[in-house]
Amino acid sequence: MSDKLIIFDTTLRDGEQSPGASMTRDEKLRIARQLERLKVDVIEAGFAASSNGDFEAVQAIANAIKDSTVCSLSRANDRDISRAAEALKGAQRARIHTFIATSPLHMEKKLRMTPDQVFEQAKQSVRYARNLVADVEFSPEDGYRSDVDFLCRVIEAVIAEGATTINVPDTVGYAIPELYGQFIKTLRERVPNSDKAIWSVHCHNDLGMAVANSLAGVMLGGARQIECTINGLGERAGNCSLEEVVMAVKTRKDYFGLELGIDTQHIVAASRMVSQTTGFVVQPNKAVVGANAFAHASGIHQDGVLKARDTYEIMRAEDVGWSANKIVLGKLSGRNAFKQRLQDLGVQLESEAEINTAFTRFKELADRKSEIFDEDILALVNDESVTNDKEQYAFVSLSQHSETGEKPHAEIVITVDGKEVKSASDGNGPVDASLKAIEQQVKSGAEMVLYSVNAISGSTESQGEVTVRLQNSGRVVNGVGSDPDIVVASAKAYLSALNKLHSKADRVAAQG
């Protein structure tokens, strides 16, 4: 059995299924490039058949990424598989990941197919995909709740048709580590041709055990691929967290004895980029990438760490990319120095116009803040107005008045399809007044289901990063805005969400 553990990142596909986490093509491309810097083995770039936007994103990533395998998900039908293959044409290493549900519940209630029909569909889809690409992954959706005899029959057949990876999902997060590990082991022992494919695990976190289940699938079951996401992003309670499984295997190599190709020094940068792009804030006590992951408040702990770091630290903060270094740029810094810093942070803007826009924003920010942090730069370039000149709504200016005993009032200037319009409103506070002023002009009718504020760095001078989640006609989107002024950041976030609502892209529910 191989001692190499393959890391399959599905942040851009399964992670994007979180309500409001849908990303633009350019956002996906930036994250894919960061995943390549992280040396992820396989990047699942999206679900090419789900929409034209997702097709274009998969295609762009396939053309840009050179060092990682690029994968597209597809349902077990010829149309999806053909669409995936077309999107992946430019990839140096392409994989089609096809799936069909195999649990009795899913076959009866969702697919309305008999087991024999599912068996034939699985075989035919893998056979068709194998004629288009050399690397085919097959997933029996809801595999953990499937009948073992039927699952063995399906897996044996798809391996015979040419599947190179067999992924066994715990789609609803129902598994327990010991039982899941034994389940994978049983399948591998009972499928006669199991040695002809790499076995993979894909675990959801509904009971908080996605990482533990994945590692059990590796150690007890013999799997050699883990499917995971940055920050554990994903629908419901999320997916197996990449940073946690990677650092578990690396830190406890004495137990796991497995090799990894991941460059862990890029983990924190990837985490920040995904968080700032999607608006899903990383909790401070999150393992590896949380702000408190390497902080020590207890006097006993502090004393021990000062005497010998390994008394309370099992990993070095710098090994995963934590750094106290401030960006050495300011008002007098030149454009070339700014471009170099973007490159160091793993950010690649697509055009000179985008670089110029970002540099202008940087200069404006340097006039307002005495210290510029890496987080500020990432927030700046993740601002959609830097990379998208086709927004329907854009922020121009804002004035607001608020004092104790008086009704807060805001006046805002925005552009609608390139034309400046003004609006004013009172509200319960300056943020409420500002957003009501915008809504008074645009009349979207959207319901706000989330408003959150996060400080990008650690001082009162910090930029505020605001996430606004809007819902309208069953569609849920996140908007993110950043500015040293929280009220301005809130207006930018609201406009960002409105732009996403305006840009409607059909999405198809995929495998969990």
Beta strands, then each sheet from edge to edge (+ up, - down):
strand 1: 6-9
strand 2: 42-46
strand 3: 69-75
strand 4: 94-101
strand 5: 135-141
strand 6: 165-170
strand 7: 198-203
strand 8: 225-228
strand 9: 393-401
strand 10: 409-416
strand 11: 419-426
strand 12: 447-455
strand 13: 464-472
strand 14: 475-483
sheet 1: 1+ 2+ 3+ 4+ 5+ 6+ 7+ 8+ 1+
sheet 2: 9+ 10- 11+
sheet 3: 12+ 13- 14+
end
